[in-house]
Amino acid sequence: MAYTGKQLFTTLTSDGTLTLELEDTTFPDPTGNQVLVRMEAAPINPSDLAILTGAADFENADYSPGKVVATMPEPFNSGQKARHGQRLPAGNEGAGTVVATGDSDMAKGLMGQRVACVPGSAYSEYAIADAAMCLPLGDHSAEDGASSFVNPMTALGFAENAKMDGAKSILHTVGASNLGQMLVKICQEDGLGLVNIVRKGDQVELLKGLGASHVVNSSDDDFMDQLKSAIDETDAFYGFDPIGGGKMVDHCFKAMEQVAVGKMTEYSRYGSNQQKRMFIYGRLDFGPTTLTPSYGFGWTLSGWLLTPFLQTAGMETVGRMRKRVLDNLTTTFASSYKTKVDLEGMLTKDAILDYRQMKTGEKYLVTPNG
């Protein structure tokens, strides 16, 4: 039985024209280990905005029902040359009900069940997903399960990666985000130290209310003193940053080094021997990452993505992480949303200009079938 429904596609052409458009799509029958999911809820994550909006000018875009045409400026257009002319689906994750399956036993076992999934095409009335990547939700709602992969698995991935590398504590530069709040709870449960950086006073109170011991406000005049004190108390020389651009990573390395130098018994022109490591896992700021020569040579800055980590971690670890998410879906890994929009609603000017700002605590939830 063929299913037809609306699906969102994004296309970037070589002249910098970015088009977001809803189209009626006929979905193929699932085969093998595939399932067809009638999508009920899908979050708009920062990772989705990379292909949805990027750095395009949506203030002056051309809006019509179910379609938006914007301009992608340089150097961001040339930087995405590999996708020029490609018509791409969007929406990394979501949840819905399985309405058709392939012929594998795993796929058949999901028939009629509500599942969380990561189809990469969740902004659609229907989506083909791999049964092995589906999480049966039981009595949980689609809204409960919509954000059960990207943020929960990323936060757990930080903790797992830290343990693999022998780190005792983690520094996180956007502590009040949905992911950051999950990380607070995970670190408490796993006995890891955590230094949270936030931007506002009410975010300090929010994390303190969750039991966070070390919360540093980057808006305070004594931010660097606060940061050094927290690192000194926790040995948090290992951090994760979704901002990317600007000086936040530089501030973290500088504070780490000053703490390490303060513990040295002899001067070294090369700085401390303390290894300092930061991972950039997002681009909330599209500007250059600014680093200064002020923290010796014992530092490493690299990128971090969830999928490569899971491939490295192995199926046993991934299975354990997924079970932990399901067992704590409405507690440790609960997500909150500012508002809900349908597929047409997510392509309005007001919505795009709002959700593309990626403000802390203001995530949108898309309801593809209304």
C-alpha positions as CSV (number, residue, x, y, z in Angstrom):
1,M,0.0,0.0,0.0
2,A,1.5,3.3,-1.1
3,Y,1.4,6.3,1.3
4,T,1.4,9.9,0.2
5,G,2.0,13.0,2.3
6,K,3.8,16.3,2.6
7,Q,7.5,16.4,3.0
8,L,10.0,19.3,3.5
9,F,12.9,19.6,1.1
10,T,15.8,22.1,1.1
11,T,17.9,23.0,-2.0
12,L,20.9,25.2,-2.3
13,T,22.0,26.2,-5.8
14,S,25.4,27.5,-7.0
15,D,24.2,31.1,-7.1
16,G,23.3,31.0,-3.4
17,T,19.6,30.5,-3.7
18,L,18.3,28.5,-0.8
19,T,14.8,27.1,-1.2
20,L,12.7,25.4,1.5
21,E,9.6,23.8,0.1
22,L,6.8,21.4,1.0
23,E,6.0,18.8,-1.6
24,D,3.5,16.0,-1.9
25,T,5.6,12.8,-1.9
26,T,4.7,9.1,-2.4
27,F,6.7,7.0,0.0
28,P,8.0,3.6,-1.2
29,D,7.1,0.5,0.6
30,P,9.7,-0.3,3.3
31,T,12.0,-3.3,2.5
32,G,14.2,-5.5,4.6
33,N,14.9,-3.9,8.0
34,Q,13.1,-0.7,7.1
35,V,9.9,0.7,8.6
36,L,7.5,3.4,7.5
37,V,6.6,5.8,10.3
38,R,3.7,8.2,10.4
39,M,5.5,11.1,12.0
40,E,3.8,12.8,14.9
41,A,6.5,15.0,16.5
42,A,10.0,16.2,15.5
43,P,12.2,18.8,17.2
44,I,14.1,21.5,15.4
45,N,17.7,21.0,16.7
46,P,20.7,23.2,15.9
47,S,22.0,20.3,13.8
48,D,18.9,20.6,11.7
49,L,19.4,24.3,11.1
50,A,22.7,23.6,9.3
51,I,20.8,22.6,6.2
52,L,17.5,24.3,6.9
53,T,18.7,27.9,7.4
54,G,22.4,28.1,7.8
55,A,23.6,31.7,7.4
56,A,21.0,32.6,4.8
57,D,19.1,35.9,4.9
58,F,15.6,35.1,6.0
59,E,14.8,38.6,7.0
60,N,14.5,39.5,3.3
61,A,13.4,36.1,2.0
62,D,10.5,35.5,-0.3
63,Y,7.7,33.8,1.6
64,S,4.7,32.0,0.2
65,P,2.5,29.2,1.6
66,G,4.7,26.1,2.0
67,K,7.7,27.7,0.3
68,V,10.6,30.1,1.3
69,V,13.3,31.4,-1.0
70,A,16.3,33.0,0.6
71,T,19.9,34.0,-0.3
72,M,23.0,32.3,1.2
73,P,25.9,34.8,1.4
74,E,29.5,34.1,0.9
75,P,31.7,32.4,2.1
76,F,28.9,30.2,3.4
77,N,27.5,29.4,0.0
78,S,30.9,28.3,-1.4
79,G,31.5,26.4,1.8
80,Q,28.6,24.2,1.0
81,K,29.5,23.5,-2.7
82,A,29.1,19.8,-2.2
83,R,25.4,20.2,-1.7
84,H,24.7,22.6,-4.6
85,G,21.8,21.4,-6.7
86,Q,20.9,18.6,-4.3
87,R,17.3,18.3,-3.1
88,L,17.7,17.2,0.5
89,P,15.1,16.1,3.1
90,A,15.5,17.5,6.7
91,G,14.7,16.6,10.3
92,N,17.2,14.3,12.0
93,E,14.9,12.8,14.6
94,G,11.3,12.4,15.7
95,A,8.6,10.0,16.8
96,G,5.5,8.5,15.4
97,T,3.7,5.2,14.7
98,V,4.9,2.4,12.4
99,V,2.4,1.8,9.7
100,A,4.3,-0.5,7.4
101,T,7.4,-2.7,7.6
102,G,9.9,-4.6,5.6
103,D,10.2,-8.3,5.8
104,S,12.8,-8.7,8.5
105,D,11.7,-10.0,11.9
106,M,13.0,-6.9,13.6
107,A,11.0,-4.6,11.4
108,K,7.8,-6.7,11.6
109,G,8.1,-6.6,15.4
110,L,7.6,-2.8,15.4
111,M,4.3,-2.9,13.3
112,G,1.7,-0.6,15.0
113,Q,4.1,0.6,17.7
114,R,4.9,4.2,18.5
115,V,8.7,4.6,18.1
116,A,11.4,7.3,18.3
117,C,13.5,7.2,15.1
118,V,16.3,9.0,13.3
119,P,15.3,9.0,9.6
120,G,17.0,12.2,8.6
121,S,13.7,13.2,7.0
122,A,11.5,13.7,10.0
123,Y,9.9,17.0,8.7
124,S,7.4,14.9,6.8
125,E,4.1,13.2,7.2
126,Y,5.8,9.9,6.7
127,A,9.4,8.7,6.9
128,I,11.4,5.6,6.2
129,A,13.6,4.6,9.1
130,D,15.9,1.7,10.0
131,A,14.3,-0.6,12.5
132,A,17.7,-1.0,14.3
133,M,17.7,2.7,15.1
134,C,14.1,2.8,16.3
135,L,13.3,3.0,20.0
136,P,9.8,1.5,21.0
137,L,8.2,4.1,23.3
138,G,5.7,1.9,25.0
139,D,3.2,4.2,26.8
140,H,5.2,7.3,26.2
141,S,3.8,10.0,23.9
142,A,5.4,11.0,20.6
143,E,6.3,14.3,22.2
144,D,8.1,12.5,25.0
145,G,10.1,10.5,22.5
146,A,10.6,13.1,19.8
147,S,14.0,14.3,21.2
148,S,15.2,10.9,22.5
149,F,18.2,10.6,20.3
150,V,20.3,13.7,19.4
151,N,20.4,15.5,22.8
152,P,20.3,12.5,25.1
153,M,22.8,10.4,23.2
154,T,25.1,13.5,22.8
155,A,25.0,14.2,26.5
156,L,25.7,10.6,27.3
157,G,28.4,10.5,24.7
158,F,30.2,13.4,26.4
159,A,30.2,11.4,29.7
160,E,31.3,8.2,27.9
161,N,34.0,9.9,26.0
162,A,35.3,11.6,29.2
163,K,35.5,8.2,31.0
164,M,37.3,6.6,28.0
165,D,39.9,9.4,28.2
166,G,40.3,9.2,31.9
167,A,38.8,12.7,32.6
168,K,37.4,13.2,36.1
169,S,35.3,16.3,35.1
170,I,33.7,18.0,32.2
171,L,33.4,21.7,31.3
172,H,30.3,22.6,29.2
173,T,29.9,26.1,27.7
174,V,26.1,26.1,27.2
175,G,25.0,24.7,30.5
176,A,21.4,25.8,30.5
177,S,20.4,24.2,27.2
178,N,18.2,21.1,27.1
179,L,21.3,19.1,26.5
180,G,23.1,20.9,29.3
181,Q,20.4,20.2,31.8
182,M,20.6,16.5,30.8
183,L,24.4,16.6,31.3
184,V,23.9,18.0,34.8
185,K,21.8,15.0,35.8
186,I,24.1,12.5,34.0
187,C,27.2,13.7,35.7
188,Q,25.5,13.6,39.1
189,E,24.4,10.0,38.4
190,D,27.9,9.0,37.1
191,G,30.0,10.7,39.7
192,L,31.7,13.1,37.2
193,G,32.5,16.7,38.1
194,L,30.9,19.3,35.9
195,V,31.5,23.0,35.3
196,N,28.6,24.8,33.6
197,I,29.0,28.1,31.8
198,V,25.7,30.1,31.3
199,R,24.9,33.7,30.1
200,K,22.2,34.8,32.5
201,G,21.5,35.0,36.2
202,D,18.2,33.0,35.9
203,Q,20.1,30.2,34.2
204,V,22.4,30.0,37.2
205,E,19.4,29.5,39.4
206,L,17.9,27.0,37.0
207,L,21.0,24.7,37.1
208,K,21.5,25.2,40.8
209,G,17.9,24.0,41.2
210,L,18.9,20.8,39.4
211,G,21.7,20.3,41.9
212,A,24.6,21.7,39.8
213,S,27.5,22.5,42.0
214,H,29.5,24.7,39.7
215,V,27.7,27.3,37.5
216,V,29.6,30.2,36.0
217,N,28.0,33.3,34.5
218,S,29.9,34.6,31.4
219,S,28.0,37.9,31.7
220,D,29.5,38.7,35.1
221,D,32.5,41.0,35.4
222,D,34.4,38.4,37.4
223,F,33.6,35.6,34.9
224,M,37.3,34.5,34.5
225,D,37.8,34.4,38.2
226,Q,34.6,32.3,38.6
227,L,35.8,29.9,35.8
228,K,39.3,29.5,37.3
229,S,37.8,28.7,40.7
230,A,35.4,26.1,39.3
231,I,38.2,24.4,37.3
232,D,40.5,24.4,40.3
233,E,37.9,22.7,42.4
234,T,36.9,20.1,39.8
235,D,40.0,19.5,37.6
236,A,37.8,20.2,34.6
237,F,40.5,20.3,31.9
238,Y,38.2,18.6,29.4
239,G,35.3,20.4,27.8
240,F,32.6,20.6,25.1
241,D,31.5,23.7,23.2
242,P,28.6,24.1,20.8
243,I,29.3,27.8,20.2
244,G,32.3,27.3,17.8
245,G,32.9,30.9,16.8
246,G,34.3,33.7,19.0
247,K,36.5,33.5,22.1
248,M,34.7,31.0,24.4
249,V,37.1,28.1,23.8
250,D,40.0,30.6,24.2
251,H,38.6,31.7,27.6
252,C,38.4,28.0,28.7
253,F,41.9,27.1,27.6
254,K,43.2,30.3,29.3
255,A,41.5,29.5,32.6
256,M,42.6,25.9,32.5
257,E,46.2,26.9,32.0
258,Q,46.2,29.6,34.7
259,V,44.8,27.0,37.1
260,A,47.5,24.5,36.1
261,V,50.3,27.0,36.3
262,G,49.2,28.0,39.8
263,K,49.9,24.4,40.9
264,M,53.4,24.2,39.3
265,T,56.4,24.1,41.7
266,E,58.9,25.3,39.0
267,Y,58.6,27.8,36.2
268,S,58.6,26.6,32.6
269,R,58.8,28.9,29.6
270,Y,56.6,26.4,27.8
271,G,53.7,26.6,30.2
272,S,52.2,23.7,32.2
273,N,52.4,20.0,31.4
274,Q,48.6,19.8,32.1
275,Q,46.8,18.4,29.0
276,K,43.8,20.6,28.2
277,R,41.2,19.4,25.7
278,M,38.2,21.1,24.1
279,F,35.7,19.7,21.6
280,I,33.6,21.9,19.3
281,Y,30.3,20.1,18.6
282,G,28.2,22.9,17.0
283,R,28.3,26.3,15.3
284,L,25.9,28.6,17.2
285,D,28.4,31.3,16.2
286,F,29.3,31.2,12.5
287,G,32.4,33.5,13.1
288,P,36.0,32.3,13.3
289,T,37.2,30.5,16.4
290,T,39.7,32.8,18.0
291,L,42.6,31.3,19.9
292,T,45.5,33.3,21.5
293,P,49.0,32.1,22.4
294,S,48.4,32.2,26.2
295,Y,48.2,28.6,27.3
296,G,51.4,26.8,26.5
297,F,51.5,23.9,24.1
298,G,49.6,21.2,26.1
299,W,46.2,21.7,24.5
300,T,44.1,20.0,21.9
301,L,41.0,21.4,20.0
302,S,39.0,19.1,17.8
303,G,35.5,18.5,16.5
304,W,33.0,16.1,18.0
305,L,30.0,14.5,16.3
306,L,27.6,12.0,17.7
307,T,27.6,9.4,14.8
308,P,31.4,8.9,14.6
309,F,31.5,8.6,18.4
310,L,28.8,5.9,18.4
311,Q,30.6,4.0,15.6
312,T,33.8,4.0,17.7
313,A,32.0,3.2,21.0
314,G,30.5,-0.1,19.6
315,M,27.1,-1.7,19.7
316,E,27.3,-2.8,23.4
317,T,27.9,0.7,24.6
318,V,25.3,2.2,22.2
319,G,22.7,-0.4,23.4
320,R,23.4,0.5,27.0
321,M,23.1,4.2,26.3
322,R,19.8,3.7,24.4
323,K,18.3,1.7,27.3
324,R,19.3,4.3,29.7
325,V,17.5,7.0,27.6
326,L,14.3,4.9,27.5
327,D,14.4,4.1,31.2
328,N,14.7,7.9,32.0
329,L,12.8,9.5,29.1
330,T,10.6,11.7,31.2
331,T,13.2,12.5,33.9
332,T,16.9,12.8,33.1
333,F,16.3,13.0,29.3
334,A,13.1,15.0,29.2
335,S,12.9,17.9,26.7
336,S,10.8,21.0,26.8
337,Y,9.5,23.1,23.9
338,K,8.6,26.8,23.5
339,T,5.9,26.1,20.9
340,K,4.5,23.6,18.4
341,V,4.1,24.2,14.7
342,D,2.9,22.1,11.8
343,L,4.9,21.8,8.5
344,E,3.4,24.9,7.0
345,G,3.9,26.8,10.3
346,M,7.6,26.1,10.4
347,L,8.0,27.9,7.0
348,T,6.5,31.2,8.1
349,K,8.7,34.3,8.6
350,D,7.9,34.7,12.3
351,A,8.7,31.1,13.0
352,I,12.0,30.9,11.0
353,L,13.3,34.2,12.4
354,D,12.5,32.9,15.9
355,Y,13.8,29.3,15.9
356,R,16.9,30.0,13.9
357,Q,18.2,32.1,16.8
358,M,18.6,28.9,18.8
359,K,17.9,30.6,22.1
360,T,18.3,28.5,25.3
361,G,15.1,26.9,26.4
362,E,13.1,28.0,23.2
363,K,13.2,24.9,21.1
364,Y,10.4,24.3,18.5
365,L,8.5,21.0,18.1
366,V,7.1,20.2,14.6
367,T,3.9,18.2,14.4
368,P,3.9,16.9,10.8
369,N,0.4,15.5,10.9
370,G,-1.1,18.4,12.8
